[in-house]
């Protein structure tokens, strides 16, 4: 860690080039995808395996309860993950598709100009198949940041890391001097999403 913010008895550190340790974008579907659609998406592996060499198909088991005659339990495809792992076994990047949502994530985020073209291309490949069955209901965007306090554990200066009047963080966090968290998310409704001129 090289970037530092020096504060009194300690300072904040994060890995270069920025504190983002995970970035995810995705699309949420209006209705659940059927197993045949998921099977078509799984078939994309041939064109994705150079970038995302591993494919993991997820099965859902359906068991009929009661009634007669009893139908045997059967498994159906309920999701697929295409990914690349780091040497330690953790995901480096992954394209995950379930019945409800498709997401692309990377744990090696550097900057948007490098991340978005890859995410856009992979989600379009999935979206081209999905849109034959259902519409997209929402677009998802999530970023995970990691800062480490180098100093006395009981004197963590959270206020030095954030703006004085943070819009997306609970005000109480600024008074904390020990481990704390503040989770926040929001939804923006848009009746007519902007369309790309070249699409």
Buried (B, 14 or more C-beta within 10 A) or exposed (E): EEEEBEBEEBBBBBBEEEBBBBBBBBBEBEEBBBBEBBBBBBEBBEEBEEBBEEBEEBEBEEEEEEEEEEEEEEEEBBBBBBBBEEEEEEBBBBBBBBBEBBBBBBBBBEEEEEBEEBBBEBBEBBBEBBEEBBEBEBEEEEEEEEBEBEBEEEEBBBBBBEEEEBEEBEEEBBEBEEEEEBEEEEEEEEEEEEEEEEE
